[in-house]
Amino acid sequence: MRLRWLPSVLLLLVFSISTYAYAGQSEVEDAWKRLLHYKQGKSAVLSKHFFLSSEQEVDPLAELKAHIERFNSPLGQETACRFPLRYLYLKSKNLVPEFSLRQCEALNRFVQSYQQNHISLIFTSEYITVPESAFGHLMVLLHDSTTLLKNADAVHFTVKSIPDDFLAYLRKGVSGDYRGYYLRESFDNKIYQYNEIEQRFMHIYRLDFSQEEIQKILYHLFELREVTFAYDFIDENCGSKIIDLLNIAKSVTRQKSTFYHMPIEGVLDYREYIVDSKVYPPLMHRSDHLISKMGREEKAVFEQALAKEASEDQTHDSAKESLLNYTKLNRQTFQKLFPFHDTDAAMEYKKESPPLWIPDPLRESLPSSLGVGWYGGKERALLFSYRPLYKELSDIQSDQLQKSALTLFAFDLAVGNGEVKIDRLDFFKMRSHIAATPFDTPLSLALQSTLLRENTLHDLEWENEVGLGQSYRLSNIFATFMLNAGLDEKRAYLKPLLRLSTSFKGRFKVAWKSYRKHYQESSYRFNQFLATYRGDLLSYTLSYENDSSMDDQLFRVLLQYRF
């Protein structure tokens, strides 16, 4: 009877020794923080049931003590089944007693429901009209060697969004007012959504992970059921959260330390573990490519067939394949039936295999730049530019002309005549200029909020602008026609705009832009010629501007380092 207190004393002794043993191991503390998603002094997890400590603010050491105490209580087995990866980690440090995870029925059902021979990263290309996908989307793919890839399990981090108007959606996405969570879906569903409906590239990178490491990720996904996180477009997004998940098993150091996290950075961080890769190009990209390779007569017959002025039997193999692609695109992407939908499937043709240009996202991952240059007109000054996060139409982010642009918090400083002044400050700027094709005629979009000096007096004015238009392509020349409406200071205006651009061998790009702002009682015109040459890390830009301001001509030379 007198020894009833002995188990309690022993438990307290084990708990004290375990906590003391942990306190001196800083590397254990870092690993424990990763299990709690604890970074920069706080956890991104908002769900209280993810933690055991009663502390108001999440504290890793308090969580450690609470877990050791729970594992050393009659609830130890139940807690191990609830948090299997935390249990295995603490057990490997001899901080908790041994339990059997084979007794955990819910855990075992969860793990066995996944394919788990291989793990891959999926990078999906940009989709500019959806802000959270403006720089792409990142997912994890769990798959087996013996099963079709489309039947694999895709896991990604997505936002729990409430339908908002675009400006509220943008504001909440930047400020972090949305909530996110890990979601499991069939890869076939994601192929349909991203590759077929939204016509985006899907790049798959298989990683060198052991079975034990894959099991750790599955155990952690089990712990993350019904758990919500803070979510924002800039940092706490799909890219950072997928890498947080992989880092549970391998703990790879970020290659870049910035205030933002790009989805492609996760692939770059794990580049040394990539063992093979494949890509799903969108059907529209292949169809566009087939048409661009047609001769004049071939293209004429193809267009006649589209207009029902020629039979599909009169067309050549490349045109027949394009007609079949057109049928699929209308049915899958635009939910329309093409006139030949009942005969296309029966067409006999030899599939053409022209060299298909595929963008390499691992090369196109330099979203920041520092620049130095000079401009001269009636005034002369040194020019300093900083682009923390951008993708520009006239820029050097790909081997072909950009179809979209997005800039956040970029600025240019001019230093001359003993003063430093802001030449331009972009809070937010978005462009989507996708050229019309026989398959689709998408609208070109523009939205911006910026401080700039494109006005009669060259004063720094705040300009907010939206615009709609159409883009076209003739061979390698792109033309965009826009009608923008905006407000600078307190004056409303309409702004018709024309832009022409072309590129040579993926290194040299030329663009010309012309617009006129129409105010109620006056107008302002602006013309710009721009040439850019891309090196591996450096780019060189020369521009000539002509407008109706007090300083009617301006030359700019800019050297940019991209990182």
C-alpha positions in Angstrom: 0.0 0.0 0.0 2.8 2.4 0.8 4.3 1.9 -2.7 1.3 3.4 -4.6 3.3 6.6 -5.1 6.2 4.8 -6.8 4.8 4.7 -10.4 4.1 8.5 -10.1 7.6 9.2 -8.9 9.1 7.0 -11.7 6.9 8.7 -14.3 8.0 12.2 -13.0 11.6 11.0 -13.0 11.4 9.7 -16.6 9.7 12.9 -17.7 12.3 15.1 -16.1 15.2 13.1 -17.5 13.7 13.1 -21.0 13.1 16.8 -21.0 16.7 17.5 -19.7 18.1 15.1 -22.3 16.2 17.0 -25.1 17.2 20.5 -23.9 20.8 20.1 -25.0 20.1 18.9 -28.5 19.6 21.9 -30.8 19.3 19.7 -33.9 16.4 17.8 -32.3 14.8 21.1 -31.5 14.9 22.1 -35.2 13.4 18.8 -36.3 10.7 19.1 -33.6 9.8 22.6 -34.9 9.4 21.3 -38.4 6.9 18.7 -37.1 4.9 21.6 -35.6 5.3 23.8 -38.7 7.0 26.3 -36.4 9.0 29.0 -38.3 10.1 32.6 -37.5 8.8 32.4 -33.9 5.4 31.0 -34.6 3.5 28.0 -36.1 1.5 28.5 -39.3 -1.0 25.9 -38.0 -4.3 27.5 -36.8 -6.1 24.4 -35.6 -5.8 24.0 -31.9 -6.3 20.2 -32.0 -2.9 19.9 -33.7 -1.2 20.7 -30.4 -1.3 19.2 -26.9 0.1 22.1 -24.8 -2.4 24.4 -23.1 -0.2 27.4 -23.9 -2.0 30.2 -25.7 0.9 30.8 -28.1 2.5 27.7 -29.6 5.9 27.0 -27.9 8.0 24.1 -29.1 9.4 23.3 -25.7 6.0 23.4 -24.0 4.7 21.1 -26.8 7.6 18.7 -26.2 6.9 18.5 -22.5 3.2 18.0 -23.1 3.9 15.2 -25.6 6.4 13.4 -23.4 3.9 13.6 -20.5 1.1 12.3 -22.7 3.2 9.4 -24.1 4.1 8.4 -20.5 0.5 8.3 -19.4 -2.3 5.7 -19.9 -3.1 7.7 -23.1 0.3 6.9 -24.6 -0.9 4.3 -27.2 -3.8 6.5 -28.3 -1.5 9.5 -28.7 1.0 7.5 -30.7 -1.8 6.5 -33.1 -2.9 10.1 -33.3 0.6 11.6 -33.9 2.7 8.7 -35.3 5.5 10.7 -36.7 6.0 12.7 -33.5 6.0 9.4 -31.6 8.6 7.9 -33.9 10.8 10.9 -33.7 10.7 11.2 -29.9 11.2 7.4 -29.6 14.3 7.6 -31.8 15.7 10.0 -29.1 14.7 7.6 -26.3 12.4 10.2 -24.8 9.2 8.1 -24.7 8.3 4.4 -24.1 7.6 2.0 -27.0 4.1 1.5 -28.6 2.9 -0.5 -31.5 1.7 1.4 -34.5 0.3 -1.8 -35.9 -2.6 -1.4 -33.4 -3.6 1.9 -35.1 -6.4 0.9 -37.4 -7.3 4.4 -38.7 -3.6 5.2 -39.4 -3.0 1.9 -41.2 -6.1 2.3 -43.4 -5.0 5.8 -44.3 -1.4 4.8 -45.2 -2.5 1.7 -47.2 -5.0 3.8 -49.2 -2.0 5.6 -50.9 0.3 4.5 -53.7 3.7 4.8 -52.1 6.5 3.3 -54.2 7.6 6.7 -55.6 7.2 10.3 -54.8 7.4 13.2 -57.4 7.0 16.9 -57.5 4.5 18.3 -60.0 5.0 21.9 -61.2 2.1 23.3 -63.1 2.8 26.4 -65.2 1.4 29.9 -64.5 -2.3 30.8 -64.8 -2.3 34.6 -64.6 -6.0 35.1 -64.2 -5.9 33.2 -60.9 -3.6 35.2 -58.5 -2.5 32.2 -56.4 -1.4 30.5 -59.6 0.2 33.5 -61.3 3.6 31.9 -60.9 2.5 28.3 -61.1 1.3 25.6 -58.7 3.3 22.9 -56.9 2.0 19.4 -55.8 3.3 16.1 -54.6 2.5 12.9 -56.5 2.5 9.5 -54.8 2.6 6.7 -57.3 3.5 3.0 -58.0 5.5 1.5 -60.8 2.7 -0.9 -61.8 -0.2 1.6 -61.9 -1.1 4.2 -64.5 0.3 7.6 -63.5 -3.1 9.3 -64.0 -4.5 7.0 -61.2 -1.8 8.2 -58.7 -2.5 10.4 -55.6 -1.9 14.1 -55.9 -1.5 16.1 -52.7 -1.4 19.9 -52.8 -1.9 22.9 -50.5 -5.0 24.9 -51.5 -7.0 27.8 -50.2 -10.3 27.7 -48.4 -11.7 30.7 -50.3 -15.1 32.4 -49.9 -16.3 33.9 -53.2 -15.1 37.5 -53.3 -14.9 40.2 -55.9 -11.4 40.4 -57.5 -10.1 43.3 -55.5 -11.2 41.8 -52.1 -9.8 38.4 -53.3 -6.4 40.1 -54.1 -6.3 42.0 -50.8 -7.1 39.0 -48.6 -4.6 36.9 -50.6 -1.8 39.3 -50.0 -2.7 40.1 -46.3 -3.1 36.4 -45.4 -6.8 36.5 -44.5 -7.5 33.2 -46.2 -7.1 29.7 -44.7 -5.3 26.8 -46.4 -5.1 23.1 -46.0 -3.5 20.0 -47.6 -5.9 18.2 -50.0 -5.6 14.8 -51.6 -7.0 14.3 -55.1 -6.8 11.9 -58.0 -4.0 13.0 -60.4 -6.5 12.3 -63.2 -8.6 15.2 -61.8 -5.7 17.6 -61.7 -4.7 16.6 -65.3 -8.3 17.4 -66.4 -8.4 20.7 -64.5 -4.9 22.1 -65.3 -3.8 20.4 -68.5 -7.2 20.0 -70.3 -9.4 22.8 -69.0 -6.8 25.5 -68.2 -4.3 24.3 -70.9 -1.3 24.5 -68.6 2.0 22.6 -68.8 2.5 20.0 -66.1 6.1 19.0 -65.3 6.7 15.9 -63.2 10.0 15.4 -61.4 10.5 12.0 -59.7 12.5 12.2 -56.5 15.0 9.9 -54.9 13.2 9.1 -51.7 13.4 5.9 -49.7 10.3 3.9 -48.6 11.0 5.0 -45.0 11.0 8.7 -46.1 7.8 8.3 -48.0 6.2 6.6 -45.0 7.2 9.6 -42.8 5.4 11.9 -45.2 2.3 9.7 -45.1 2.4 9.7 -41.3 2.6 13.4 -41.3 -0.3 13.8 -43.7 -2.3 11.6 -41.3 -1.5 14.1 -38.5 -2.5 17.0 -40.8 -6.1 15.8 -41.4 -8.6 18.6 -40.8 -5.8 21.0 -40.0 -5.9 24.6 -41.4 -3.1 27.0 -41.9 -2.6 30.7 -42.5 -2.5 31.2 -46.3 -1.3 34.0 -48.5 -0.2 34.4 -52.1 3.3 35.6 -51.4 4.9 33.2 -48.9 2.6 30.8 -47.1 1.4 29.3 -50.3 1.4 26.0 -52.2 5.2 26.2 -52.9 6.3 26.7 -49.3 3.8 24.2 -47.8 4.7 21.4 -50.2 8.4 21.9 -49.4 7.5 21.9 -45.7 5.9 18.6 -46.2 9.0 17.1 -48.0 11.3 18.6 -45.4 9.7 16.4 -42.9 11.7 13.5 -44.5 14.8 15.2 -45.9 15.1 18.8 -44.6 16.6 20.5 -47.6 17.9 24.1 -47.1 16.2 26.8 -49.2 18.4 28.0 -52.1 17.1 31.5 -51.8 16.1 33.6 -48.8 13.4 36.1 -49.8 10.1 37.5 -48.5 8.3 35.4 -51.1 8.2 31.8 -52.1 7.8 30.8 -55.7 6.4 27.3 -56.5 9.3 26.5 -58.8 11.8 27.2 -56.0 10.7 24.0 -54.4 11.8 22.0 -57.4 15.1 23.9 -57.5 15.6 23.1 -53.8 15.2 19.4 -54.5 17.0 19.5 -57.8 19.8 17.1 -56.6 17.2 14.5 -55.8 15.5 14.5 -59.2 16.1 11.1 -60.9 13.9 11.6 -64.0 11.2 13.9 -65.4 8.4 14.1 -67.9 6.0 16.7 -69.1 2.3 16.9 -70.1 2.1 19.7 -72.7 -1.3 21.3 -73.2 -3.1 20.2 -76.3 -3.5 23.9 -77.4 0.3 24.3 -77.4 0.8 21.3 -79.7 -2.0 22.4 -82.0 -0.6 25.9 -82.1 2.7 24.4 -83.0 1.3 22.2 -85.8 -0.4 25.2 -87.4 2.7 27.4 -87.2 4.6 24.7 -89.1 2.0 24.5 -91.9 2.8 25.9 -95.3 0.6 28.6 -96.8 -1.5 26.1 -98.9 -1.8 23.7 -96.0 -3.0 26.4 -93.7 -5.5 27.7 -96.2 -7.1 24.2 -96.6 -7.1 23.8 -92.8 -8.9 27.1 -92.4 -11.4 26.1 -95.1 -12.1 22.9 -93.2 -12.7 24.9 -90.0 -15.2 27.1 -91.9 -16.9 24.0 -93.4 -15.8 25.1 -96.9 -13.7 22.0 -97.4 -14.0 18.3 -96.4 -11.7 16.9 -93.8 -10.8 14.3 -96.4 -9.1 17.0 -98.5 -6.8 18.0 -95.6 -3.3 16.7 -95.0 -2.1 14.7 -91.9 -1.1 17.8 -89.9 -4.4 19.5 -90.6 -6.4 16.3 -89.7 -4.5 16.1 -86.4 -5.2 19.8 -85.8 -8.9 19.3 -86.6 -9.1 16.4 -84.1 -7.3 18.5 -81.5 -9.8 21.3 -82.2 -12.7 18.9 -81.5 -11.1 17.8 -78.2 -10.4 21.4 -77.2 -14.0 22.5 -77.9 -15.4 19.6 -76.0 -13.1 19.6 -73.0 -12.1 23.3 -72.6 -14.9 25.2 -74.1 -17.8 22.7 -73.7 -18.8 23.1 -77.4 -19.3 20.5 -80.2 -17.2 21.1 -83.3 -19.1 20.5 -86.6 -16.9 17.5 -87.4 -17.3 15.9 -83.9 -19.1 12.9 -85.3 -16.5 12.2 -88.0 -13.2 13.4 -86.5 -12.7 10.3 -84.4 -12.8 8.2 -87.6 -10.1 10.3 -89.4 -7.1 8.3 -90.5 -3.8 10.2 -90.4 -0.2 9.9 -89.6 0.7 11.8 -86.5 3.0 14.6 -87.3 6.1 15.0 -85.0 7.6 18.5 -85.6 10.1 19.6 -82.9 7.9 20.8 -80.1 9.3 23.7 -78.0 8.8 22.9 -74.3 9.5 25.5 -71.7 12.0 24.5 -69.0 10.8 26.0 -65.7 14.1 25.1 -64.0 15.8 27.7 -66.4 13.0 30.2 -66.0 13.2 30.8 -62.3 14.9 34.1 -61.8 12.0 36.3 -60.6 14.1 39.1 -59.1 16.6 41.7 -60.5 18.8 44.5 -59.6 19.6 47.0 -62.3 21.8 50.0 -62.9 21.7 52.3 -65.9 21.4 55.8 -67.3 18.8 57.9 -68.9 19.1 61.2 -70.8 16.9 63.8 -72.4 16.6 67.3 -71.3 17.7 65.9 -67.9 20.3 63.2 -67.3 20.5 60.8 -64.4 21.7 57.5 -63.1 19.0 54.9 -62.9 18.7 52.2 -60.2 16.0 49.5 -60.4 14.9 46.7 -58.1 12.3 44.0 -59.1 11.8 41.8 -56.0 9.1 39.7 -57.8 8.3 40.1 -61.5 7.6 38.5 -64.8 7.6 41.0 -67.6 6.3 40.9 -71.2 9.4 42.4 -72.7 11.7 40.4 -70.5 13.9 37.4 -70.5 12.0 34.8 -68.6 11.6 32.4 -71.5 12.9 31.4 -74.9 9.7 32.7 -76.4 7.8 35.9 -76.0 6.0 36.2 -72.7 2.2 35.9 -72.7 1.8 37.3 -69.2 3.3 39.7 -66.8 3.1 40.2 -63.1 5.0 42.7 -60.9 4.9 43.4 -57.2 6.6 46.2 -55.3 9.1 47.1 -58.0 10.7 50.6 -58.2 13.2 52.7 -60.2 15.3 55.5 -58.6 16.8 58.3 -60.6 19.9 60.1 -59.2 20.9 63.3 -60.9 21.3 67.1 -60.4 22.0 66.6 -56.8 18.7 64.9 -56.0 17.3 61.4 -55.7 13.7 60.8 -56.9 11.4 57.9 -57.6 11.0 57.4 -61.3 8.5 54.6 -61.0 6.9 52.5 -58.2 4.7 49.5 -59.1 2.6 48.3 -56.3 0.8 45.8 -58.5 0.9 45.3 -62.3 -0.7 42.4 -64.2 -0.9 41.7 -67.9 -2.3 38.7 -69.8 -1.7 38.9 -73.6 -2.5 35.4 -75.0 -2.7 35.5 -78.8 -5.9 34.5 -80.6 -5.7 31.2 -82.5 -8.1 29.2 -84.7 -8.9 27.3 -81.5 -9.6 30.2 -79.1 -9.8 34.0 -79.0 -9.1 34.9 -75.3 -9.4 38.5 -74.1 -6.2 40.3 -73.1 -6.4 41.7 -69.6 -4.6 44.5 -67.8 -4.7 45.7 -64.2 -2.3 48.0 -62.4 -1.8 50.3 -59.4 1.4 52.3 -59.7 3.2 55.6 -59.2 4.8 56.9 -62.5 5.8 60.0 -64.5 4.1 59.2 -67.8 2.2 62.5 -67.9 2.6 66.0 -69.4 4.6 67.5 -66.5 6.6 64.3 -65.6 5.2 64.6 -62.1 5.0 61.4 -60.0 1.3 60.5 -60.0 -0.7 57.5 -58.7 -2.4 55.7 -61.5 -5.0 52.9 -61.2 -5.9 51.3 -64.4 -7.9 48.3 -65.9 -8.1 47.3 -69.5 -9.4 44.7 -72.0 -8.3 43.9 -75.5 -7.2 41.3 -78.0 -3.8 39.8 -79.0 -2.8 38.3 -82.3 0.2 36.5 -83.7 1.6 36.5 -87.2 4.6 34.2 -87.4 6.8 35.4 -84.7 5.3 38.9 -84.4 2.7 39.6 -81.6 0.3 42.4 -81.7 -1.9 43.6 -78.8 -4.7 46.1 -79.0 -6.1 47.3 -75.7 -8.6 49.8 -74.4 -7.7 50.9 -70.9 -9.6 53.1 -68.4 -8.0 54.6 -65.4 -7.6 57.3 -62.8 -4.4 59.3 -62.2 -4.8 61.6 -59.2 -8.3 62.8 -59.6 -8.6 62.7 -63.4 -10.3 59.9 -65.3 -9.0 58.9 -68.7 -9.4 56.4 -71.6 -6.2 54.9 -73.1 -6.2 53.0 -76.4 -2.9 51.1 -76.6 -1.0 49.2 -79.4 1.9 46.9 -78.7 4.1 45.0 -81.2 6.8 42.6 -80.2 9.1 39.9 -81.6 12.1 37.8 -80.6 15.1 36.3 -82.2 16.7 33.0 -81.1 15.3 33.4 -77.6 18.0 35.9 -76.7 17.1 39.2 -78.4 13.6 40.8 -78.1 12.2 43.9 -79.6 9.0 45.7 -78.6 7.2 48.9 -79.6 4.4 50.4 -77.5 2.2 53.4 -78.3 -0.8 54.8 -76.4 -2.7 58.0 -75.9 -4.5 59.0 -72.7 -7.7 61.0 -73.4 -8.8 63.2 -70.5 -11.9 65.4 -70.5 -10.1 68.5 -71.7 -6.7 67.3 -72.9 -4.6 64.2 -74.0 -1.2 62.8 -73.5 0.6 60.5 -76.0 3.5 58.1 -75.3 5.6 56.0 -77.7 8.4 53.5 -76.6 10.8 51.4 -78.6 12.6 48.7 -76.5 15.3 46.2 -77.2 16.4 43.6 -74.7 19.3 41.1 -74.9 19.4 38.2 -72.5 22.5 36.6 -71.1 22.5 33.8 -68.6 22.3 36.1 -65.6 22.6 39.6 -67.1 20.3 41.4 -69.4 20.8 44.5 -71.4 18.0 46.9 -72.3 18.0 50.0 -74.6 14.8 52.0 -74.9 13.8 55.2 -76.6 10.7 57.1 -75.4 8.9 59.9 -77.1 5.9 61.7 -75.6 4.0 65.0 -75.4 5.5 66.1 -72.1 7.9 68.9 -71.3 10.7 66.4 -71.8 9.6 64.9 -75.1 12.5 62.5 -75.8 14.2 60.1 -73.4 16.9 57.4 -73.9 17.5 54.7 -71.3 20.2 52.1 -71.0 19.8 49.5 -68.2 22.0 46.5 -67.1 20.1 44.0 -64.9 21.4 41.2 -62.8 18.7 38.5 -62.3 18.5 36.2 -59.3 
